[in-house]
Amino acid sequence: LTLSPHQLGDLTPRRLNNTAKAEMDRLFFARCAKVGSESLMEFMEHLQDINNFQVDKYGVSKKTKRQLKPLAQAEVAGYVYNMDEGSVYIEHIPWIDFNEYNLPKPIFINLVRDPVERMISWYYYVRNSYRNAIFYRNNPLAPLKPTAWFKKSYNDCVRSGDPECQYIPLAVTDAEGNFKRQSIFFCGHDQDCLPFNSPLAIQMAKRRVESEFAVVGTWEETNITLTVLEHYIPRYFARAKMIFHSKKLILDISRSYLTQVPFLVYQKSLQNRNRNNRKPKVDADVRAMVRRNFTHEYDFYYFCKQRLYTQYIALKRKELEGLI
């Protein structure tokens, strides 16, 4: 991202921050799948006592659906509206238009990740033995997957033409549920958001990000994401970068006197949250084959990262101007 001195002058955090557009003090984390959302969720659980907010776990336990009908959307929006001020709602769910249901809109955030990396991560995640043990314990009558399915590598899955690893552009139905549409979490519940790698769905998702989301970060740029969250949504993320990285003592200023309380380093444990221990090497030619069908999804992914960088540059403008 290259900016001229004139363009730097036009960048201000206030102009790039959608937090002020929120109409109620609720944070809505419409989390994409396989982007590290578990780590951010756990981190917010550590932040809630420090920044005086509450993480609501109701949405986390709900069964994930690709899209919701209007009534179900209204129910989610109503639930968020009825939460206490200073609450965080978290769910694998596409963006919801609260105003459509005559409700004030919350602060929206999300994360993104390299699209092919998401698919590789998902492929081995669903083969995780711990995950499957829980699934079959909760669903004892579900048919067991064959041993060959668990042992099959992503390389072989793609090269053999297995429907599970075929990402067909504009497809609406899926051979296997795999959350390949990263953009749908931003596009919403419109039917035009469903066709995979659709230029129209991507443009709709971009508009939502630009107008509705306060921050869309990525763990690929941890420092930048935490800095932007901290400055653009301080109500929930004040001191986030320091807490994430530092071993120093944090002053508890919630009392009339200052008391030093020890704070553990959560960075390492957060980065390993929900991580696939089994993730064999994926060959470069396989990555290239898959990537060819994610052209527009990559366009959206790079758009989100560029917006994040722009928000960060706006915060660091004075420092950057001194270097020009």
Disulfide bonds with the S-S distance in Angstrom:
Cys157-Cys165 2.03
Cys187-Cys193 1.94
